[in-house]
Amino acid sequence: MARGWESKSVEDQVEEKAQSAPVTHVVAATQQQKAATAAKTRERQALELQRERILDERTSNPIRRAALEQALNEIETKLAAF
């Protein structure tokens, strides 16, 4: 029995979709990499801003100063890991 025009069109659409699937996967992977890079950049910027805020803060309280120094050390350790 001969295939009708509609069934052939559906068959072509299925083939096109199957061929374009790998390209879609590559695009999705690229977008994920860009998103991961952007997230790391934002995290690094946030750490640098925190570091600047701590360095700008002045206090005469030794307990507060010790806490700020400890926070600064932690931030610098995280920045060094990048």
PDB file with SEQRES, HELIX, SHEET and CRYST1 records, atoms N, CA, C and O in Angstrom:
SEQRES   1 A   82  MET ALA ARG GLY TRP GLU SER LYS SER VAL GLU ASP GLN          
SEQRES   2 A   82  VAL GLU GLU LYS ALA GLN SER ALA PRO VAL THR HIS VAL          
SEQRES   3 A   82  VAL ALA ALA THR GLN GLN GLN LYS ALA ALA THR ALA ALA          
SEQRES   4 A   82  LYS THR ARG GLU ARG GLN ALA LEU GLU LEU GLN ARG GLU          
SEQRES   5 A   82  ARG ILE LEU ASP GLU ARG THR SER ASN PRO ILE ARG ARG          
SEQRES   6 A   82  ALA ALA LEU GLU GLN ALA LEU ASN GLU ILE GLU THR LYS          
SEQRES   7 A   82  LEU ALA ALA PHE                                              
HELIX    1 AA1 TRP A    5  ASP A   56  1                                  52    
HELIX    2 AA2 PRO A   62  ALA A   81  1                                  20    
CRYST1    1.000    1.000    1.000  90.00  90.00  90.00 P 1           1          
ATOM      1  N   MET A   1       0.850  -1.171   0.000  1.00  0.00           N  
ATOM      2  CA  MET A   1       0.000   0.000   0.000  1.00  0.00           C  
ATOM      3  C   MET A   1       0.900   1.240   0.000  1.00  0.00           C  
ATOM      4  O   MET A   1       1.909   1.275   0.705  1.00  0.00           O  
ATOM      5  N   ALA A   2       0.549   2.223  -0.763  1.00  0.00           N  
ATOM      6  CA  ALA A   2       1.352   3.424  -0.905  1.00  0.00           C  
ATOM      7  C   ALA A   2       1.144   4.346   0.281  1.00  0.00           C  
ATOM      8  O   ALA A   2       0.051   4.437   0.841  1.00  0.00           O  
ATOM      9  N   ARG A   3       2.213   5.024   0.649  1.00  0.00           N  
ATOM     10  CA  ARG A   3       2.119   5.986   1.752  1.00  0.00           C  
ATOM     11  C   ARG A   3       1.548   7.295   1.224  1.00  0.00           C  
ATOM     12  O   ARG A   3       1.807   7.703   0.092  1.00  0.00           O  
ATOM     13  N   GLY A   4       0.782   7.920   2.059  1.00  0.00           N  
ATOM     14  CA  GLY A   4       0.213   9.195   1.680  1.00  0.00           C  
ATOM     15  C   GLY A   4       1.190  10.332   1.922  1.00  0.00           C  
ATOM     16  O   GLY A   4       2.231  10.132   2.547  1.00  0.00           O  
ATOM     17  N   TRP A   5       0.876  11.493   1.446  1.00  0.00           N  
ATOM     18  CA  TRP A   5       1.713  12.687   1.589  1.00  0.00           C  
ATOM     19  C   TRP A   5       1.960  13.027   3.043  1.00  0.00           C  
ATOM     20  O   TRP A   5       3.079  13.391   3.408  1.00  0.00           O  
ATOM     21  N   GLU A   6       0.933  12.917   3.890  1.00  0.00           N  
ATOM     22  CA  GLU A   6       1.048  13.290   5.304  1.00  0.00           C  
ATOM     23  C   GLU A   6       2.012  12.389   6.052  1.00  0.00           C  
ATOM     24  O   GLU A   6       2.812  12.869   6.855  1.00  0.00           O  
ATOM     25  N   SER A   7       1.946  11.070   5.796  1.00  0.00           N  
ATOM     26  CA  SER A   7       2.824  10.158   6.526  1.00  0.00           C  
ATOM     27  C   SER A   7       4.284  10.402   6.158  1.00  0.00           C  
ATOM     28  O   SER A   7       5.163  10.254   7.007  1.00  0.00           O  
ATOM     29  N   LYS A   8       4.554  10.767   4.926  1.00  0.00           N  
ATOM     30  CA  LYS A   8       5.917  11.035   4.513  1.00  0.00           C  
ATOM     31  C   LYS A   8       6.424  12.320   5.184  1.00  0.00           C  
ATOM     32  O   LYS A   8       7.589  12.408   5.571  1.00  0.00           O  
ATOM     33  N   SER A   9       5.559  13.286   5.315  1.00  0.00           N  
ATOM     34  CA  SER A   9       5.929  14.526   5.972  1.00  0.00           C  
ATOM     35  C   SER A   9       6.283  14.279   7.443  1.00  0.00           C  
ATOM     36  O   SER A   9       7.261  14.827   7.950  1.00  0.00           O  
ATOM     37  N   VAL A  10       5.498  13.468   8.109  1.00  0.00           N  
ATOM     38  CA  VAL A  10       5.758  13.134   9.510  1.00  0.00           C  
ATOM     39  C   VAL A  10       7.081  12.399   9.627  1.00  0.00           C  
ATOM     40  O   VAL A  10       7.863  12.650  10.543  1.00  0.00           O  
ATOM     41  N   GLU A  11       7.328  11.488   8.693  1.00  0.00           N  
ATOM     42  CA  GLU A  11       8.579  10.727   8.697  1.00  0.00           C  
ATOM     43  C   GLU A  11       9.777  11.670   8.535  1.00  0.00           C  
ATOM     44  O   GLU A  11      10.789  11.510   9.217  1.00  0.00           O  
ATOM     45  N   ASP A  12       9.665  12.631   7.654  1.00  0.00           N  
ATOM     46  CA  ASP A  12      10.740  13.613   7.451  1.00  0.00           C  
ATOM     47  C   ASP A  12      10.964  14.447   8.713  1.00  0.00           C  
ATOM     48  O   ASP A  12      12.103  14.741   9.078  1.00  0.00           O  
ATOM     49  N   GLN A  13       9.884  14.821   9.366  1.00  0.00           N  
ATOM     50  CA  GLN A  13      10.002  15.609  10.591  1.00  0.00           C  
ATOM     51  C   GLN A  13      10.721  14.827  11.684  1.00  0.00           C  
ATOM     52  O   GLN A  13      11.532  15.383  12.424  1.00  0.00           O  
ATOM     53  N   VAL A  14      10.419  13.538  11.779  1.00  0.00           N  
ATOM     54  CA  VAL A  14      11.065  12.694  12.786  1.00  0.00           C  
ATOM     55  C   VAL A  14      12.551  12.598  12.494  1.00  0.00           C  
ATOM     56  O   VAL A  14      13.370  12.674  13.410  1.00  0.00           O  
ATOM     57  N   GLU A  15      12.912  12.431  11.210  1.00  0.00           N  
ATOM     58  CA  GLU A  15      14.329  12.351  10.838  1.00  0.00           C  
ATOM     59  C   GLU A  15      15.062  13.654  11.146  1.00  0.00           C  
ATOM     60  O   GLU A  15      16.177  13.637  11.665  1.00  0.00           O  
ATOM     61  N   GLU A  16      14.433  14.778  10.825  1.00  0.00           N  
ATOM     62  CA  GLU A  16      15.052  16.074  11.091  1.00  0.00           C  
ATOM     63  C   GLU A  16      15.273  16.293  12.581  1.00  0.00           C  
ATOM     64  O   GLU A  16      16.307  16.815  12.998  1.00  0.00           O  
ATOM     65  N   LYS A  17      14.308  15.894  13.363  1.00  0.00           N  
ATOM     66  CA  LYS A  17      14.426  16.057  14.809  1.00  0.00           C  
ATOM     67  C   LYS A  17      15.555  15.184  15.346  1.00  0.00           C  
ATOM     68  O   LYS A  17      16.317  15.618  16.210  1.00  0.00           O  
ATOM     69  N   ALA A  18      15.666  13.950  14.837  1.00  0.00           N  
ATOM     70  CA  ALA A  18      16.723  13.046  15.282  1.00  0.00           C  
ATOM     71  C   ALA A  18      18.099  13.579  14.911  1.00  0.00           C  
ATOM     72  O   ALA A  18      19.058  13.400  15.661  1.00  0.00           O  
ATOM     73  N   GLN A  19      18.202  14.236  13.756  1.00  0.00           N  
ATOM     74  CA  GLN A  19      19.483  14.775  13.330  1.00  0.00           C  
ATOM     75  C   GLN A  19      19.850  16.039  14.100  1.00  0.00           C  
ATOM     76  O   GLN A  19      21.033  16.301  14.320  1.00  0.00           O  
ATOM     77  N   SER A  20      18.870  16.815  14.507  1.00  0.00           N  
ATOM     78  CA  SER A  20      19.156  18.057  15.217  1.00  0.00           C  
ATOM     79  C   SER A  20      19.344  17.838  16.715  1.00  0.00           C  
ATOM     80  O   SER A  20      19.790  18.755  17.404  1.00  0.00           O  
ATOM     81  N   ALA A  21      19.025  16.679  17.235  1.00  0.00           N  
ATOM     82  CA  ALA A  21      19.154  16.410  18.669  1.00  0.00           C  
ATOM     83  C   ALA A  21      20.587  16.555  19.174  1.00  0.00           C  
ATOM     84  O   ALA A  21      20.783  17.176  20.219  1.00  0.00           O  
ATOM     85  N   PRO A  22      21.605  16.015  18.490  1.00  0.00           N  
ATOM     86  CA  PRO A  22      22.975  16.196  18.984  1.00  0.00           C  
ATOM     87  C   PRO A  22      23.388  17.666  19.044  1.00  0.00           C  
ATOM     88  O   PRO A  22      24.108  18.062  19.959  1.00  0.00           O  
ATOM     89  N   VAL A  23      22.953  18.463  18.105  1.00  0.00           N  
ATOM     90  CA  VAL A  23      23.288  19.882  18.104  1.00  0.00           C  
ATOM     91  C   VAL A  23      22.666  20.555  19.317  1.00  0.00           C  
ATOM     92  O   VAL A  23      23.308  21.381  19.966  1.00  0.00           O  
ATOM     93  N   THR A  24      21.429  20.212  19.626  1.00  0.00           N  
ATOM     94  CA  THR A  24      20.748  20.766  20.788  1.00  0.00           C  
ATOM     95  C   THR A  24      21.492  20.405  22.063  1.00  0.00           C  
ATOM     96  O   THR A  24      21.607  21.228  22.971  1.00  0.00           O  
ATOM     97  N   HIS A  25      21.998  19.179  22.137  1.00  0.00           N  
ATOM     98  CA  HIS A  25      22.747  18.732  23.316  1.00  0.00           C  
ATOM     99  C   HIS A  25      24.029  19.548  23.477  1.00  0.00           C  
ATOM    100  O   HIS A  25      24.392  19.916  24.594  1.00  0.00           O  
ATOM    101  N   VAL A  26      24.709  19.830  22.377  1.00  0.00           N  
ATOM    102  CA  VAL A  26      25.948  20.611  22.428  1.00  0.00           C  
ATOM    103  C   VAL A  26      25.646  22.039  22.878  1.00  0.00           C  
ATOM    104  O   VAL A  26      26.389  22.611  23.676  1.00  0.00           O  
ATOM    105  N   VAL A  27      24.568  22.607  22.371  1.00  0.00           N  
ATOM    106  CA  VAL A  27      24.186  23.963  22.752  1.00  0.00           C  
ATOM    107  C   VAL A  27      23.854  24.020  24.239  1.00  0.00           C  
ATOM    108  O   VAL A  27      24.248  24.962  24.927  1.00  0.00           O  
ATOM    109  N   ALA A  28      23.135  23.021  24.734  1.00  0.00           N  
ATOM    110  CA  ALA A  28      22.783  22.987  26.155  1.00  0.00           C  
ATOM    111  C   ALA A  28      24.036  22.874  27.014  1.00  0.00           C  
ATOM    112  O   ALA A  28      24.124  23.509  28.065  1.00  0.00           O  
ATOM    113  N   ALA A  29      24.999  22.078  26.581  1.00  0.00           N  
ATOM    114  CA  ALA A  29      26.244  21.932  27.344  1.00  0.00           C  
ATOM    115  C   ALA A  29      27.015  23.250  27.367  1.00  0.00           C  
ATOM    116  O   ALA A  29      27.594  23.615  28.391  1.00  0.00           O  
ATOM    117  N   THR A  30      27.024  23.959  26.250  1.00  0.00           N  
ATOM    118  CA  THR A  30      27.705  25.251  26.188  1.00  0.00           C  
ATOM    119  C   THR A  30      27.037  26.257  27.113  1.00  0.00           C  
ATOM    120  O   THR A  30      27.718  27.021  27.796  1.00  0.00           O  
ATOM    121  N   GLN A  31      25.711  26.261  27.138  1.00  0.00           N  
ATOM    122  CA  GLN A  31      24.987  27.168  28.018  1.00  0.00           C  
ATOM    123  C   GLN A  31      25.267  26.842  29.482  1.00  0.00           C  
ATOM    124  O   GLN A  31      25.386  27.748  30.307  1.00  0.00           O  
ATOM    125  N   GLN A  32      25.372  25.565  29.806  1.00  0.00           N  
ATOM    126  CA  GLN A  32      25.681  25.167  31.181  1.00  0.00           C  
ATOM    127  C   GLN A  32      27.079  25.633  31.566  1.00  0.00           C  
ATOM    128  O   GLN A  32      27.294  26.077  32.694  1.00  0.00           O  
ATOM    129  N   GLN A  33      28.023  25.539  30.650  1.00  0.00           N  
ATOM    130  CA  GLN A  33      29.386  25.994  30.931  1.00  0.00           C  
ATOM    131  C   GLN A  33      29.417  27.501  31.150  1.00  0.00           C  
ATOM    132  O   GLN A  33      30.098  27.993  32.050  1.00  0.00           O  
ATOM    133  N   LYS A  34      28.669  28.234  30.315  1.00  0.00           N  
ATOM    134  CA  LYS A  34      28.607  29.684  30.480  1.00  0.00           C  
ATOM    135  C   LYS A  34      27.977  30.052  31.817  1.00  0.00           C  
ATOM    136  O   LYS A  34      28.436  30.973  32.492  1.00  0.00           O  
ATOM    137  N   ALA A  35      26.935  29.337  32.194  1.00  0.00           N  
ATOM    138  CA  ALA A  35      26.264  29.599  33.470  1.00  0.00           C  
ATOM    139  C   ALA A  35      27.203  29.309  34.638  1.00  0.00           C  
ATOM    140  O   ALA A  35      27.238  30.063  35.610  1.00  0.00           O  
ATOM    141  N   ALA A  36      27.960  28.223  34.547  1.00  0.00           N  
ATOM    142  CA  ALA A  36      28.900  27.877  35.612  1.00  0.00           C  
ATOM    143  C   ALA A  36      30.004  28.928  35.714  1.00  0.00           C  
ATOM    144  O   ALA A  36      30.398  29.311  36.816  1.00  0.00           O  
ATOM    145  N   THR A  37      30.497  29.387  34.585  1.00  0.00           N  
ATOM    146  CA  THR A  37      31.533  30.420  34.575  1.00  0.00           C  
ATOM    147  C   THR A  37      31.003  31.715  35.176  1.00  0.00           C  
ATOM    148  O   THR A  37      31.695  32.371  35.955  1.00  0.00           O  
ATOM    149  N   ALA A  38      29.786  32.078  34.819  1.00  0.00           N  
ATOM    150  CA  ALA A  38      29.181  33.303  35.349  1.00  0.00           C  
ATOM    151  C   ALA A  38      28.976  33.191  36.859  1.00  0.00           C  
ATOM    152  O   ALA A  38      29.185  34.160  37.589  1.00  0.00           O  
ATOM    153  N   ALA A  39      28.568  32.015  37.326  1.00  0.00           N  
ATOM    154  CA  ALA A  39      28.366  31.808  38.764  1.00  0.00           C  
ATOM    155  C   ALA A  39      29.684  31.948  39.516  1.00  0.00           C  
ATOM    156  O   ALA A  39      29.730  32.553  40.587  1.00  0.00           O  
ATOM    157  N   LYS A  40      30.753  31.393  38.958  1.00  0.00           N  
ATOM    158  CA  LYS A  40      32.065  31.508  39.609  1.00  0.00           C  
ATOM    159  C   LYS A  40      32.530  32.962  39.633  1.00  0.00           C  
ATOM    160  O   LYS A  40      33.104  33.422  40.621  1.00  0.00           O  
ATOM    161  N   THR A  41      32.282  33.670  38.556  1.00  0.00           N  
ATOM    162  CA  THR A  41      32.666  35.082  38.496  1.00  0.00           C  
ATOM    163  C   THR A  41      31.920  35.885  39.546  1.00  0.00           C  
ATOM    164  O   THR A  41      32.514  36.711  40.238  1.00  0.00           O  
ATOM    165  N   ARG A  42      30.611  35.644  39.669  1.00  0.00           N  
ATOM    166  CA  ARG A  42      29.817  36.355  40.689  1.00  0.00           C  
ATOM    167  C   ARG A  42      30.289  36.018  42.090  1.00  0.00           C  
ATOM    168  O   ARG A  42      30.348  36.891  42.955  1.00  0.00           O  
ATOM    169  N   GLU A  43      30.628  34.753  42.320  1.00  0.00           N  
ATOM    170  CA  GLU A  43      31.098  34.342  43.653  1.00  0.00           C  
ATOM    171  C   GLU A  43      32.427  35.028  43.980  1.00  0.00           C  
ATOM    172  O   GLU A  43      32.636  35.490  45.101  1.00  0.00           O  
ATOM    173  N   ARG A  44      33.313  35.088  43.002  1.00  0.00           N  
ATOM    174  CA  ARG A  44      34.603  35.749  43.223  1.00  0.00           C  
ATOM    175  C   ARG A  44      34.418  37.246  43.497  1.00  0.00           C  
ATOM    176  O   ARG A  44      35.069  37.804  44.380  1.00  0.00           O  
ATOM    177  N   GLN A  45      33.539  37.883  42.746  1.00  0.00           N  
ATOM    178  CA  GLN A  45      33.273  39.304  42.957  1.00  0.00           C  
ATOM    179  C   GLN A  45      32.685  39.553  44.342  1.00  0.00           C  
ATOM    180  O   GLN A  45      33.032  40.534  45.001  1.00  0.00           O  
ATOM    181  N   ALA A  46      31.797  38.667  44.782  1.00  0.00           N  
ATOM    182  CA  ALA A  46      31.196  38.811  46.107  1.00  0.00           C  
ATOM    183  C   ALA A  46      32.269  38.690  47.192  1.00  0.00           C  
ATOM    184  O   ALA A  46      32.259  39.447  48.163  1.00  0.00           O  
ATOM    185  N   LEU A  47      33.186  37.747  47.028  1.00  0.00           N  
ATOM    186  CA  LEU A  47      34.271  37.586  47.996  1.00  0.00           C  
ATOM    187  C   LEU A  47      35.185  38.817  48.010  1.00  0.00           C  
ATOM    188  O   LEU A  47      35.621  39.261  49.072  1.00  0.00           O  
ATOM    189  N   GLU A  48      35.466  39.356  46.837  1.00  0.00           N  
ATOM    190  CA  GLU A  48      36.317  40.544  46.775  1.00  0.00           C  
ATOM    191  C   GLU A  48      35.638  41.747  47.441  1.00  0.00           C  
ATOM    192  O   GLU A  48      36.295  42.542  48.112  1.00  0.00           O  
ATOM    193  N   LEU A  49      34.321  41.875  47.251  1.00  0.00           N  
ATOM    194  CA  LEU A  49      33.589  42.960  47.902  1.00  0.00           C  
ATOM    195  C   LEU A  49      33.586  42.796  49.424  1.00  0.00           C  
ATOM    196  O   LEU A  49      33.736  43.773  50.158  1.00  0.00           O  
ATOM    197  N   GLN A  50      33.416  41.571  49.887  1.00  0.00           N  
ATOM    198  CA  GLN A  50      33.453  41.313  51.333  1.00  0.00           C  
ATOM    199  C   GLN A  50      34.832  41.655  51.890  1.00  0.00           C  
ATOM    200  O   GLN A  50      34.957  42.233  52.969  1.00  0.00           O  
ATOM    201  N   ARG A  51      35.851  41.290  51.140  1.00  0.00           N  
ATOM    202  CA  ARG A  51      37.225  41.573  51.571  1.00  0.00           C  
ATOM    203  C   ARG A  51      37.448  43.086  51.695  1.00  0.00           C  
ATOM    204  O   ARG A  51      38.015  43.561  52.679  1.00  0.00           O  
ATOM    205  N   GLU A  52      36.999  43.826  50.694  1.00  0.00           N  
ATOM    206  CA  GLU A  52      37.147  45.283  50.726  1.00  0.00           C  
ATOM    207  C   GLU A  52      36.378  45.895  51.905  1.00  0.00           C  
ATOM    208  O   GLU A  52      36.874  46.811  52.562  1.00  0.00           O  
ATOM    209  N   ARG A  53      35.186  45.396  52.166  1.00  0.00           N  
ATOM    210  CA  ARG A  53      34.396  45.919  53.279  1.00  0.00           C  
ATOM    211  C   ARG A  53      35.113  45.683  54.606  1.00  0.00           C  
ATOM    212  O   ARG A  53      35.137  46.560  55.470  1.00  0.00           O  
ATOM    213  N   ILE A  54      35.692  44.503  54.762  1.00  0.00           N  
ATOM    214  CA  ILE A  54      36.409  44.194  56.011  1.00  0.00           C  
ATOM    215  C   ILE A  54      37.647  45.076  56.148  1.00  0.00           C  
ATOM    216  O   ILE A  54      37.947  45.566  57.237  1.00  0.00           O  
ATOM    217  N   LEU A  55      38.367  45.277  55.039  1.00  0.00           N  
ATOM    218  CA  LEU A  55      39.571  46.105  55.095  1.00  0.00           C  
ATOM    219  C   LEU A  55      39.240  47.564  55.400  1.00  0.00           C  
ATOM    220  O   LEU A  55      40.038  48.263  56.024  1.00  0.00           O  
ATOM    221  N   ASP A  56      38.067  48.026  54.962  1.00  0.00           N  
ATOM    222  CA  ASP A  56      37.670  49.418  55.204  1.00  0.00           C  
ATOM    223  C   ASP A  56      37.158  49.648  56.622  1.00  0.00           C  
ATOM    224  O   ASP A  56      37.116  50.785  57.094  1.00  0.00           O  
ATOM    225  N   GLU A  57      36.775  48.586  57.292  1.00  0.00           N  
ATOM    226  CA  GLU A  57      36.179  48.747  58.627  1.00  0.00           C  
ATOM    227  C   GLU A  57      37.267  49.023  59.676  1.00  0.00           C  
ATOM    228  O   GLU A  57      38.307  48.367  59.709  1.00  0.00           O  
ATOM    229  N   ARG A  58      36.994  49.993  60.509  1.00  0.00           N  
ATOM    230  CA  ARG A  58      37.924  50.375  61.592  1.00  0.00           C  
ATOM    231  C   ARG A  58      37.234  50.112  62.924  1.00  0.00           C  
ATOM    232  O   ARG A  58      36.057  50.424  63.106  1.00  0.00           O  
ATOM    233  N   THR A  59      37.983  49.537  63.842  1.00  0.00           N  
ATOM    234  CA  THR A  59      37.429  49.300  65.169  1.00  0.00           C  
ATOM    235  C   THR A  59      38.552  49.300  66.197  1.00  0.00           C  
ATOM    236  O   THR A  59      39.690  48.939  65.898  1.00  0.00           O  
ATOM    237  N   SER A  60      38.213  49.708  67.401  1.00  0.00           N  
ATOM    238  CA  SER A  60      39.194  49.683  68.482  1.00  0.00           C  
ATOM    239  C   SER A  60      38.943  48.497  69.412  1.00  0.00           C  
ATOM    240  O   SER A  60      39.746  48.217  70.302  1.00  0.00           O  
ATOM    241  N   ASN A  61      37.842  47.815  69.205  1.00  0.00           N  
ATOM    242  CA  ASN A  61      37.498  46.659  70.025  1.00  0.00           C  
ATOM    243  C   ASN A  61      38.347  45.458  69.585  1.00  0.00           C  
ATOM    244  O   ASN A  61      38.255  45.028  68.435  1.00  0.00           O  
ATOM    245  N   PRO A  62      39.181  44.909  70.499  1.00  0.00           N  
ATOM    246  CA  PRO A  62      40.059  43.800  70.112  1.00  0.00           C  
ATOM    247  C   PRO A  62      39.304  42.534  69.711  1.00  0.00           C  
ATOM    248  O   PRO A  62      39.765  41.778  68.856  1.00  0.00           O  
ATOM    249  N   ILE A  63      38.151  42.306  70.326  1.00  0.00           N  
ATOM    250  CA  ILE A  63      37.374  41.109  69.972  1.00  0.00           C  
ATOM    251  C   ILE A  63      36.818  41.252  68.552  1.00  0.00           C  
ATOM    252  O   ILE A  63      36.870  40.315  67.756  1.00  0.00           O  
ATOM    253  N   ARG A  64      36.295  42.417  68.257  1.00  0.00           N  
ATOM    254  CA  ARG A  64      35.757  42.679  66.912  1.00  0.00           C  
ATOM    255  C   ARG A  64      36.871  42.624  65.877  1.00  0.00           C  
ATOM    256  O   ARG A  64      36.683  42.089  64.785  1.00  0.00           O  
ATOM    257  N   ARG A  65      38.035  43.180  66.220  1.00  0.00           N  
ATOM    258  CA  ARG A  65      39.171  43.163  65.305  1.00  0.00           C  
ATOM    259  C   ARG A  65      39.608  41.723  65.013  1.00  0.00           C  
ATOM    260  O   ARG A  65      39.915  41.383  63.871  1.00  0.00           O  
ATOM    261  N   ALA A  66      39.634  40.884  66.048  1.00  0.00           N  
ATOM    262  CA  ALA A  66      40.010  39.479  65.863  1.00  0.00           C  
ATOM    263  C   ALA A  66      39.003  38.759  64.946  1.00  0.00           C  
ATOM    264  O   ALA A  66      39.389  37.952  64.100  1.00  0.00           O  
ATOM    265  N   ALA A  67      37.721  39.060  65.127  1.00  0.00           N  
ATOM    266  CA  ALA A  67      36.700  38.447  64.282  1.00  0.00           C  
ATOM    267  C   ALA A  67      36.864  38.889  62.823  1.00  0.00           C  
ATOM    268  O   ALA A  67      36.721  38.089  61.898  1.00  0.00           O  
ATOM    269  N   LEU A  68      37.165  40.175  62.639  1.00  0.00           N  
ATOM    270  CA  LEU A  68      37.374  40.679  61.280  1.00  0.00           C  
ATOM    271  C   LEU A  68      38.609  40.043  60.635  1.00  0.00           C  
ATOM    272  O   LEU A  68      38.589  39.707  59.451  1.00  0.00           O  
ATOM    273  N   GLU A  69      39.666  39.881  61.403  1.00  0.00           N  
ATOM    274  CA  GLU A  69      40.883  39.256  60.872  1.00  0.00           C  
ATOM    275  C   GLU A  69      40.628  37.803  60.499  1.00  0.00           C  
ATOM    276  O   GLU A  69      41.125  37.322  59.481  1.00  0.00           O  
ATOM    277  N   GLN A  70      39.862  37.114  61.315  1.00  0.00           N  
ATOM    278  CA  GLN A  70      39.533  35.720  61.015  1.00  0.00           C  
ATOM    279  C   GLN A  70      38.686  35.640  59.737  1.00  0.00           C  
ATOM    280  O   GLN A  70      38.930  34.786  58.885  1.00  0.00           O  
ATOM    281  N   ALA A  71      37.701  36.519  59.604  1.00  0.00           N  
ATOM    282  CA  ALA A  71      36.864  36.540  58.406  1.00  0.00           C  
ATOM    283  C   ALA A  71      37.703  36.879  57.174  1.00  0.00           C  
ATOM    284  O   ALA A  71      37.509  36.298  56.106  1.00  0.00           O  
ATOM    285  N   LEU A  72      38.625  37.812  57.324  1.00  0.00           N  
ATOM    286  CA  LEU A  72      39.505  38.188  56.224  1.00  0.00           C  
ATOM    287  C   LEU A  72      40.372  37.010  55.787  1.00  0.00           C  
ATOM    288  O   LEU A  72      40.556  36.779  54.592  1.00  0.00           O  
ATOM    289  N   ASN A  73      40.901  36.269  56.751  1.00  0.00           N  
ATOM    290  CA  ASN A  73      41.714  35.092  56.430  1.00  0.00           C  
ATOM    291  C   ASN A  73      40.892  34.048  55.670  1.00  0.00           C  
ATOM    292  O   ASN A  73      41.386  33.447  54.715  1.00  0.00           O  
ATOM    293  N   GLU A  74      39.654  33.831  56.084  1.00  0.00           N  
ATOM    294  CA  GLU A  74      38.793  32.859  55.412  1.00  0.00           C  
ATOM    295  C   GLU A  74      38.497  33.294  53.980  1.00  0.00           C  
ATOM    296  O   GLU A  74      38.518  32.471  53.064  1.00  0.00           O  
ATOM    297  N   ILE A  75      38.222  34.576  53.785  1.00  0.00           N  
ATOM    298  CA  ILE A  75      37.922  35.091  52.459  1.00  0.00           C  
ATOM    299  C   ILE A  75      39.154  34.981  51.562  1.00  0.00           C  
ATOM    300  O   ILE A  75      39.042  34.575  50.405  1.00  0.00           O  
ATOM    301  N   GLU A  76      40.311  35.334  52.080  1.00  0.00           N  
ATOM    302  CA  GLU A  76      41.532  35.243  51.285  1.00  0.00           C  
ATOM    303  C   GLU A  76      41.867  33.794  50.930  1.00  0.00           C  
ATOM    304  O   GLU A  76      42.412  33.530  49.858  1.00  0.00           O  
ATOM    305  N   THR A  77      41.549  32.863  51.814  1.00  0.00           N  
ATOM    306  CA  THR A  77      41.749  31.441  51.507  1.00  0.00           C  
ATOM    307  C   THR A  77      40.834  31.016  50.352  1.00  0.00           C  
ATOM    308  O   THR A  77      41.265  30.308  49.442  1.00  0.00           O  
ATOM    309  N   LYS A  78      39.574  31.451  50.396  1.00  0.00           N  
ATOM    310  CA  LYS A  78      38.634  31.117  49.318  1.00  0.00           C  
ATOM    311  C   LYS A  78      39.062  31.752  47.998  1.00  0.00           C  
ATOM    312  O   LYS A  78      38.953  31.135  46.938  1.00  0.00           O  
ATOM    313  N   LEU A  79      39.550  32.996  48.072  1.00  0.00           N  
ATOM    314  CA  LEU A  79      40.006  33.661  46.852  1.00  0.00           C  
ATOM    315  C   LEU A  79      41.229  32.961  46.267  1.00  0.00           C  
ATOM    316  O   LEU A  79      41.374  32.869  45.048  1.00  0.00           O  
ATOM    317  N   ALA A  80      42.092  32.478  47.123  1.00  0.00           N  
ATOM    318  CA  ALA A  80      43.286  31.770  46.644  1.00  0.00           C  
ATOM    319  C   ALA A  80      42.912  30.463  45.955  1.00  0.00           C  
ATOM    320  O   ALA A  80      43.637  29.991  45.079  1.00  0.00           O  
ATOM    321  N   ALA A  81      41.781  29.879  46.349  1.00  0.00           N  
ATOM    322  CA  ALA A  81      41.339  28.614  45.746  1.00  0.00           C  
ATOM    323  C   ALA A  81      40.855  28.823  44.301  1.00  0.00           C  
ATOM    324  O   ALA A  81      40.817  27.869  43.524  1.00  0.00           O  
ATOM    325  N   PHE A  82      40.488  30.056  43.936  1.00  0.00           N  
ATOM    326  CA  PHE A  82      40.029  30.312  42.560  1.00  0.00           C  
ATOM    327  C   PHE A  82      41.177  30.270  41.650  1.00  0.00           C  
ATOM    328  O   PHE A  82      41.015  30.459  40.444  1.00  0.00           O  
TER     329      PHE A  82                                                      
END                                                                             
